[in-house]
Protein backbone atom coordinates (compact mmCIF):
# COMPACT_ATOMS: atom_id res chain seq x y z
CA UNK A 1 0.00 0.00 0.00
CA UNK A 2 1.30 3.44 -0.93
CA UNK A 3 0.45 6.67 0.89
CA UNK A 4 0.06 9.73 -1.35
CA UNK A 5 -0.09 13.14 0.32
CA UNK A 6 -2.66 15.81 -0.54
CA UNK A 7 -2.43 19.58 0.04
CA UNK A 8 -4.66 19.23 3.13
CA UNK A 9 -3.19 18.50 6.55
CA UNK A 10 -3.82 14.90 7.69
CA UNK A 11 -5.78 14.00 4.53
CA UNK A 12 -4.17 11.48 2.17
CA UNK A 13 -4.77 8.94 -0.58
CA UNK A 14 -4.01 5.26 -0.25
CA UNK A 15 -3.11 3.27 -3.32
CA UNK A 16 -3.39 -0.47 -2.66
CA UNK A 17 -1.35 -3.07 -4.50
CA UNK A 18 -3.50 -4.62 -7.21
CA UNK A 19 -2.70 -8.06 -8.53
CA UNK A 20 -3.99 -8.77 -12.04
CA UNK A 21 -3.95 -11.91 -14.15
CA UNK A 22 -6.12 -13.65 -16.74
CA UNK A 23 -8.85 -14.23 -14.12
CA UNK A 24 -9.21 -10.56 -13.18
CA UNK A 25 -7.76 -8.69 -10.23
CA UNK A 26 -7.37 -8.80 -6.46
CA UNK A 27 -6.47 -6.16 -3.89
CA UNK A 28 -6.61 -5.92 -0.14
CA UNK A 29 -8.85 -2.93 0.57
CA UNK A 30 -8.09 -2.69 4.30
CA UNK A 31 -5.70 -4.25 6.77
CA UNK A 32 -5.36 -2.53 10.15
CA UNK A 33 -1.70 -3.45 10.56
CA UNK A 34 -0.73 -2.29 7.05
CA UNK A 35 -2.81 0.89 7.46
CA UNK A 36 -1.01 1.72 10.72
CA UNK A 37 2.45 0.95 9.32
CA UNK A 38 1.80 2.96 6.14
CA UNK A 39 0.11 5.99 7.70
CA UNK A 40 1.33 6.08 11.29
CA UNK A 41 -2.32 6.26 12.40
CA UNK A 42 -3.95 3.79 14.74
CA UNK A 43 -7.61 3.88 13.74
CA UNK A 44 -10.48 1.75 14.91
CA UNK A 45 -13.13 1.67 12.21
CA UNK A 46 -16.48 0.76 13.78
CA UNK A 47 -18.99 1.21 10.94
CA UNK A 48 -19.02 0.47 7.22
CA UNK A 49 -21.44 2.23 4.87
CA UNK A 50 -22.22 1.77 1.19
CA UNK A 51 -24.33 3.76 -1.24
CA UNK A 52 -25.56 3.16 -4.78
CA UNK A 53 -26.10 6.23 -6.95
CA UNK A 54 -26.72 7.14 -10.58
CA UNK A 55 -24.96 9.64 -12.83
CA UNK A 56 -25.12 13.20 -11.51
CA UNK A 57 -26.08 12.32 -7.93
CA UNK A 58 -24.25 14.72 -5.63
CA UNK A 59 -24.09 13.75 -1.96
CA UNK A 60 -22.70 16.28 0.48
CA UNK A 61 -21.00 18.11 1.85
CA UNK A 62 -21.56 16.23 5.13
CA UNK A 63 -19.80 15.98 8.48
CA UNK A 64 -20.39 14.90 12.07
CA UNK A 65 -19.81 17.45 14.86
CA UNK A 66 -18.19 17.32 18.29
CA UNK A 67 -17.52 14.00 19.97
CA UNK A 68 -19.38 12.23 17.14
CA UNK A 69 -16.93 13.49 14.48
CA UNK A 70 -15.85 10.74 12.10
CA UNK A 71 -12.71 9.89 10.18
CA UNK A 72 -13.51 7.98 7.00
CA UNK A 73 -11.72 5.80 4.52
CA UNK A 74 -13.67 6.10 1.27
CA UNK A 75 -13.48 4.19 -2.00
CA UNK A 76 -15.47 3.28 -5.09
CA UNK A 77 -16.44 -0.35 -5.58
CA UNK A 78 -18.05 0.22 -8.99
CA UNK A 79 -18.03 3.24 -11.30
CA UNK A 80 -16.45 6.68 -11.00
CA UNK A 81 -16.97 9.59 -8.61
CA UNK A 82 -15.35 12.93 -8.04
CA UNK A 83 -14.74 13.09 -4.30
CA UNK A 84 -14.36 16.40 -2.44
CA UNK A 85 -13.22 17.22 1.09
CA UNK A 86 -13.05 20.53 2.96
CA UNK A 87 -10.97 21.10 6.10
CA UNK A 88 -13.33 22.68 8.65
CA UNK A 89 -10.93 22.48 11.62
CA UNK A 90 -10.52 26.11 12.71
CA UNK A 91 -7.07 25.44 14.22
CA UNK A 92 -5.73 23.75 11.07
CA UNK A 93 -3.25 25.45 8.70
CA UNK A 94 -5.44 24.23 5.82
CA UNK A 95 -8.75 25.43 7.34
CA UNK A 96 -11.26 26.31 4.62
CA UNK A 97 -9.22 24.64 1.89
CA UNK A 98 -10.63 21.91 -0.32
CA UNK A 99 -9.29 18.98 -2.28
CA UNK A 100 -10.86 16.76 -4.91
CA UNK A 101 -9.85 13.50 -6.53
CA UNK A 102 -11.45 11.00 -8.88
CA UNK A 103 -12.00 7.64 -7.24
CA UNK A 104 -12.99 4.75 -9.46
CA UNK A 105 -13.02 1.00 -9.81
CA UNK A 106 -9.92 1.05 -12.02
CA UNK A 107 -7.51 3.23 -10.01
CA UNK A 108 -8.64 1.62 -6.70
CA UNK A 109 -7.61 4.77 -4.83
CA UNK A 110 -8.94 5.35 -1.33
CA UNK A 111 -9.17 8.72 0.39
CA UNK A 112 -8.61 9.09 4.11
CA UNK A 113 -10.88 11.87 5.39
CA UNK A 114 -9.81 12.96 8.90
CA UNK A 115 -12.18 14.03 11.64
CA UNK A 116 -13.08 17.68 11.19
CA UNK A 117 -13.57 17.51 7.42
CA UNK A 118 -16.71 17.97 5.33
CA UNK A 119 -17.06 15.35 2.61
CA UNK A 120 -19.08 14.87 -0.55
CA UNK A 121 -18.99 13.28 -3.97
CA UNK A 122 -20.69 13.40 -7.36
CA UNK A 123 -21.18 10.38 -9.63
CA UNK A 124 -19.42 10.66 -13.00
CA UNK A 125 -20.36 7.22 -14.40
CA UNK A 126 -23.82 5.82 -15.25
CA UNK A 127 -23.90 4.38 -11.73
CA UNK A 128 -21.54 3.99 -8.80
CA UNK A 129 -21.21 1.97 -5.62
CA UNK A 130 -19.42 4.01 -2.96
CA UNK A 131 -18.10 2.44 0.24
CA UNK A 132 -16.64 3.95 3.37
CA UNK A 133 -15.35 2.96 6.76
CA UNK A 134 -16.00 5.26 9.76
CA UNK A 135 -14.15 5.45 13.06
CA UNK A 136 -17.23 6.62 14.96
CA UNK A 137 -20.93 5.84 14.87
CA UNK A 138 -23.40 7.99 12.97
CA UNK A 139 -25.51 10.36 15.06
CA UNK A 140 -28.36 12.29 13.45
CA UNK A 141 -28.17 14.90 16.25
CA UNK A 142 -24.52 15.58 15.36
CA UNK A 143 -24.81 15.84 11.60
CA UNK A 144 -23.81 18.99 9.80
CA UNK A 145 -23.26 20.07 6.25
CA UNK A 146 -22.28 22.76 3.78
CA UNK A 147 -24.19 23.57 0.60
CA UNK A 148 -22.46 22.13 -2.49
CA UNK A 149 -22.29 25.48 -4.32
CA UNK A 150 -21.01 27.71 -1.51
CA UNK A 151 -19.40 30.78 -3.13
CA UNK A 152 -16.63 30.95 -0.51
CA UNK A 153 -15.43 27.45 -1.37
CA UNK A 154 -16.04 27.73 -5.15
CA UNK A 155 -15.81 23.96 -5.63
CA UNK A 156 -15.40 22.41 -9.07
CA UNK A 157 -17.50 19.23 -9.13
CA UNK A 158 -16.31 18.23 -12.63
CA UNK A 159 -19.86 18.00 -13.99
CA UNK A 160 -22.24 20.61 -15.37
CA UNK A 161 -24.59 21.81 -12.61
CA UNK A 162 -27.59 21.03 -14.83
CA UNK A 163 -26.72 17.32 -14.43
CA UNK A 164 -26.78 17.36 -10.61
CA UNK A 165 -29.32 15.31 -8.71
CA UNK A 166 -29.36 16.56 -5.12
CA UNK A 167 -31.61 15.59 -2.22
CA UNK A 168 -33.98 18.20 -0.80
CA UNK A 169 -32.11 17.85 2.51
CA UNK A 170 -28.74 18.66 0.91
CA UNK A 171 -30.25 21.63 -0.95
CA UNK A 172 -31.15 23.13 2.44
CA UNK A 173 -27.61 22.97 3.85
CA UNK A 174 -26.07 26.26 5.03
CA UNK A 175 -23.10 28.01 3.50
CA UNK A 176 -19.55 27.52 4.76
CA UNK A 177 -19.48 30.49 7.17
CA UNK A 178 -22.78 29.55 8.80
CA UNK A 179 -21.92 25.83 8.97
CA UNK A 180 -18.66 26.37 10.83
CA UNK A 181 -19.90 29.00 13.28
Number of C-alpha atoms within 10 A of each C-alpha: 18 13 16 13 12 14 11 20 14 16 20 19 19 22 16 18 13 14 10 10 7 5 6 7 9 12 12 11 17 13 10 13 11 12 18 12 12 13 16 9 12 11 14 12 17 10 13 14 10 13 11 14 19 16 19 22 20 25 19 25 22 21 24 23 18 10 9 18 22 23 23 24 22 24 26 25 19 18 21 25 30 20 25 24 27 27 24 20 16 12 7 14 11 16 16 20 15 20 16 19 17 20 26 24 16 12 13 18 21 25 26 21 25 23 24 20 25 25 24 21 25 26 30 23 16 11 17 23 19 23 18 21 20 22 19 18 14 15 11 9 9 13 14 18 24 26 19 26 16 14 10 10 17 10 16 15 22 14 14 9 12 7 12 16 16 15 12 8 10 17 13 11 19 16 17 22 12 10 13 15 6
